[in-house]
Amino acid sequence: MELFFIISTFVLGTIIGSFLNVTIYRHNTGRGFGGRSFCMSCAKELSWHELVPIASFIIQRGRCLKCQSKISWQYPVVEFLTGLVFALLFISMPHQSLADLISIIYYWAIFSILIMISVYDIRHKIIPDAPVYTFIILSLFAPILAAGALNFDILLSVLAGLMLSAPFALLWILSDGRLMGLGDAKIVLGLGIMLGLAQGLAAVLLAFWIGALFSIILLALSRGGITMKSEIPFGPFLVLSAFIALISNFDLGSIANLFQTLAF
């Protein structure tokens, strides 16, 4: 039965991921999020069997059935990653009561928005305001869900978010946006509120480590296409580190234990 629910949450995630692709492509284009999906090359409206997450891409071999133009790998990748995130959140969190289910649905919504922000940041090198402000507002409910009631913890969480985001905002101001985007400060504000100071700080540090490692690997494999001056969006690393911190309870204590282990 547990396996059935895990598979079901993965499938649900792929469906949500399909919708996220629509929002990513249509955001700031003037088109609404309603209406039938269509081929970006020949404008053919897509039938239901062309919209099955992941499977349609595989069956069609990544091409439009009408014009044979290539379909972006973004579609199956976002669908798969969203499904994986949904399944891992379900596995890592308690799911025995109605309160547990509400909490899981809440984090599904949170990370759906963060996935959309991350992919949009990768594509356009900018973090869109509407989704990130929605994330910040939703993050205010995290301490309420954790405590079970509205109390002083929410004020501490907001303070944690402000403390963590302040250096990012200051770096944006001092560098005139060259070293860090203001959108990253907005993401950190929401992450700090959602995770708290200790876990939020750990997530930020982890994001820098992952980002540095990724940049080194990218520089080594790029053969000159990527340089030290190339712009690499930081938002996705923040989102990834926040997800890791949440599902693994990674915090400052985990960092201390890691350094202690490496020292020996």
C-alpha positions as CSV (number, residue, x, y, z in Angstrom):
1,M,0.0,0.0,0.0
2,E,2.9,2.4,0.8
3,L,4.4,1.8,-2.6
4,F,1.0,2.5,-4.2
5,F,0.9,5.9,-2.6
6,I,4.5,6.7,-3.5
7,I,3.9,5.9,-7.1
8,S,0.6,7.9,-7.0
9,T,2.4,11.0,-5.6
10,F,5.0,10.7,-8.3
11,V,2.3,10.5,-11.0
12,L,0.6,13.5,-9.5
13,G,3.8,15.4,-9.5
14,T,4.4,14.7,-13.2
15,I,1.0,16.1,-13.9
16,I,1.7,19.2,-11.9
17,G,5.1,19.4,-13.6
18,S,3.3,19.5,-17.0
19,F,1.3,22.5,-15.8
20,L,4.5,24.1,-14.5
21,N,6.0,23.9,-18.0
22,V,3.0,25.8,-19.3
23,T,3.4,28.6,-16.7
24,I,7.2,28.8,-17.4
25,Y,6.7,29.2,-21.2
26,R,3.7,31.5,-21.0
27,H,4.7,33.8,-18.0
28,N,5.2,37.4,-19.1
29,T,4.2,36.6,-22.7
30,G,0.8,38.1,-22.5
31,R,-0.9,34.7,-22.9
32,G,-3.1,33.3,-20.2
33,F,-2.6,29.9,-18.6
34,G,-5.9,28.6,-20.0
35,G,-6.5,27.2,-23.4
36,R,-5.1,24.2,-25.2
37,S,-1.4,23.5,-25.4
38,F,0.1,23.7,-28.9
39,C,3.3,23.0,-30.8
40,M,5.7,25.9,-30.5
41,S,6.8,25.4,-34.2
42,C,3.6,24.6,-36.2
43,A,1.0,25.9,-33.7
44,K,-0.9,22.5,-33.9
45,E,-3.2,22.0,-30.9
46,L,-2.1,19.0,-29.0
47,S,-4.4,16.0,-28.3
48,W,-4.7,14.4,-24.9
49,H,-2.4,11.5,-25.9
50,E,0.3,14.1,-26.8
51,L,0.2,15.6,-23.3
52,V,0.7,12.5,-21.1
53,P,3.6,13.5,-18.9
54,I,7.0,11.9,-19.8
55,A,5.3,9.1,-21.7
56,S,4.3,11.2,-24.7
57,F,7.8,12.6,-25.1
58,I,9.2,9.1,-25.1
59,I,6.6,7.6,-27.5
60,Q,7.0,10.6,-29.9
61,R,10.8,10.4,-29.6
62,G,10.9,14.0,-28.6
63,R,9.2,15.3,-31.8
64,C,5.9,16.9,-32.8
65,L,3.7,14.4,-34.6
66,K,2.8,16.9,-37.3
67,C,5.9,18.9,-38.2
68,Q,8.5,16.6,-36.6
69,S,10.2,19.6,-34.9
70,K,12.1,18.8,-31.8
71,I,10.3,19.1,-28.4
72,S,12.4,20.7,-25.7
73,W,13.9,18.3,-23.1
74,Q,12.6,20.8,-20.5
75,Y,9.2,19.2,-20.7
76,P,10.0,15.6,-19.5
77,V,12.8,16.9,-17.2
78,V,10.5,19.3,-15.3
79,E,7.8,16.6,-15.2
80,F,10.1,14.0,-13.8
81,L,11.8,16.3,-11.3
82,T,8.4,17.5,-10.0
83,G,7.2,13.9,-9.7
84,L,10.4,13.0,-7.8
85,V,10.1,16.0,-5.5
86,F,6.5,15.1,-4.7
87,A,7.4,11.4,-4.0
88,L,10.4,12.3,-1.8
89,L,8.4,14.8,0.2
90,F,5.8,12.2,0.8
91,I,8.4,9.6,1.9
92,S,10.3,11.9,4.1
93,M,7.4,13.5,6.0
94,P,4.8,11.8,8.3
95,H,1.6,10.9,6.5
96,Q,-0.6,9.3,9.1
97,S,-3.1,12.0,9.9
98,L,-5.1,14.8,8.2
99,A,-2.7,17.4,9.6
100,D,0.2,15.4,8.1
101,L,-1.6,15.4,4.7
102,I,-2.2,19.2,4.9
103,S,1.5,19.7,5.6
104,I,2.5,17.5,2.6
105,I,0.2,19.4,0.3
106,Y,1.5,22.6,1.6
107,Y,5.1,21.7,0.7
108,W,4.0,20.3,-2.6
109,A,2.6,23.7,-3.4
110,I,5.8,25.5,-2.1
111,F,8.2,23.4,-4.2
112,S,6.0,23.5,-7.3
113,I,6.4,27.3,-7.2
114,L,10.1,27.0,-6.5
115,I,10.6,24.6,-9.4
116,M,8.8,27.1,-11.7
117,I,11.1,29.9,-10.4
118,S,14.2,27.8,-10.8
119,V,13.5,26.8,-14.4
120,Y,12.5,30.3,-15.3
121,D,15.7,31.6,-13.8
122,I,17.8,29.1,-15.8
123,R,16.0,30.1,-19.0
124,H,15.9,33.9,-18.6
125,K,18.5,34.7,-15.9
126,I,15.8,36.5,-13.9
127,I,13.5,35.5,-11.0
128,P,9.9,36.5,-11.7
129,D,8.2,38.7,-9.1
130,A,4.7,37.2,-8.9
131,P,5.8,33.6,-8.2
132,V,8.5,34.6,-5.7
133,Y,6.1,36.9,-3.8
134,T,3.6,34.1,-3.7
135,F,6.3,31.9,-2.2
136,I,7.2,34.4,0.4
137,I,3.5,34.8,1.5
138,L,3.1,31.0,1.6
139,S,6.3,30.6,3.6
140,L,4.6,32.4,6.5
141,F,2.4,29.4,7.0
142,A,5.3,27.0,7.7
143,P,5.9,28.0,11.3
144,I,2.1,27.9,11.8
145,L,2.0,24.3,10.5
146,A,4.9,23.4,12.6
147,A,3.6,24.8,15.9
148,G,-0.1,24.0,15.2
149,A,-1.2,27.5,16.0
150,L,-0.4,31.2,15.3
151,N,2.1,32.2,17.9
152,F,5.4,34.0,18.5
153,D,7.3,31.6,16.3
154,I,6.1,33.3,13.2
155,L,7.8,36.5,14.2
156,L,11.1,34.7,14.8
157,S,10.7,33.1,11.4
158,V,10.2,36.4,9.7
159,L,13.2,37.8,11.6
160,A,15.3,34.8,10.4
161,G,14.2,35.4,6.8
162,L,15.2,39.1,7.0
163,M,18.6,38.3,8.6
164,L,19.4,35.7,6.0
165,S,18.3,37.8,3.0
166,A,19.9,41.1,4.2
167,P,23.5,40.1,3.0
168,F,22.1,39.2,-0.4
169,A,20.2,42.4,-0.7
170,L,23.3,44.4,0.4
171,L,25.5,42.6,-2.1
172,W,22.9,43.4,-4.8
173,I,23.0,47.1,-3.8
174,L,26.8,47.4,-3.6
175,S,27.5,45.5,-6.8
176,D,24.6,47.3,-8.7
177,G,23.2,43.8,-9.4
178,R,26.4,42.4,-11.1
179,L,27.3,39.9,-8.4
180,M,23.8,38.9,-7.1
181,G,20.3,39.5,-8.2
182,L,17.6,40.9,-5.9
183,G,15.5,37.9,-6.8
184,D,18.0,35.7,-4.9
185,A,17.4,37.9,-1.8
186,K,13.7,37.4,-2.1
187,I,14.1,33.6,-2.3
188,V,16.3,33.6,0.7
189,L,13.7,35.7,2.6
190,G,11.1,33.0,2.0
191,L,13.5,30.1,2.7
192,G,14.5,31.7,6.0
193,I,10.9,32.1,7.1
194,M,10.1,28.5,6.0
195,L,13.1,26.8,7.4
196,G,14.1,29.0,10.4
197,L,17.5,30.6,11.1
198,A,19.6,27.5,11.8
199,Q,18.3,25.3,9.0
200,G,18.0,28.3,6.6
201,L,21.6,29.3,7.1
202,A,22.7,25.7,6.6
203,A,20.7,25.7,3.3
204,V,22.3,28.9,2.1
205,L,25.8,27.6,2.9
206,L,25.0,24.3,1.1
207,A,23.8,26.3,-1.9
208,F,27.1,28.0,-2.1
209,W,29.0,24.7,-1.9
210,I,26.8,23.1,-4.6
211,G,27.0,26.2,-6.8
212,A,30.8,26.3,-6.5
213,L,31.1,22.6,-7.3
214,F,28.8,22.9,-10.2
215,S,30.6,25.9,-11.6
216,I,34.0,24.1,-11.4
217,I,32.6,21.1,-13.2
218,L,31.0,23.3,-15.8
219,L,34.2,25.3,-16.4
220,A,36.1,22.0,-16.8
221,L,33.7,20.5,-19.3
222,S,32.7,23.7,-21.3
223,R,35.8,23.8,-23.5
224,G,35.8,27.6,-23.5
225,G,32.1,28.1,-23.8
226,I,31.8,29.0,-20.1
227,T,34.2,31.4,-18.4
228,M,34.6,32.9,-15.0
229,K,32.5,35.9,-16.2
230,S,29.6,33.8,-17.4
231,E,26.3,34.4,-15.5
232,I,25.1,31.3,-13.7
233,P,21.8,31.6,-11.9
234,F,22.0,31.0,-8.2
235,G,18.3,30.6,-7.5
236,P,18.2,26.9,-8.5
237,F,21.0,26.1,-6.0
238,L,19.1,27.8,-3.2
239,V,16.0,25.8,-4.1
240,L,17.9,22.5,-4.3
241,S,19.7,23.1,-1.0
242,A,16.4,24.1,0.7
243,F,14.8,20.8,-0.5
244,I,17.8,18.8,0.8
245,A,17.7,20.6,4.1
246,L,13.9,20.0,4.5
247,I,13.8,16.3,3.7
248,S,17.0,15.4,5.5
249,N,16.8,17.8,8.5
250,F,20.1,19.3,7.4
251,D,21.1,22.1,9.7
252,L,24.1,23.8,11.3
253,G,24.6,20.8,13.5
254,S,24.9,18.7,10.4
255,I,27.5,21.0,9.0
256,A,29.5,20.8,12.3
257,N,29.4,17.1,12.2
258,L,30.5,17.1,8.6
259,F,33.5,19.2,9.3
260,Q,34.3,17.1,12.4
261,T,34.2,13.9,10.2
262,L,36.4,15.5,7.5
263,A,38.9,16.6,10.2
264,F,39.4,13.1,11.3
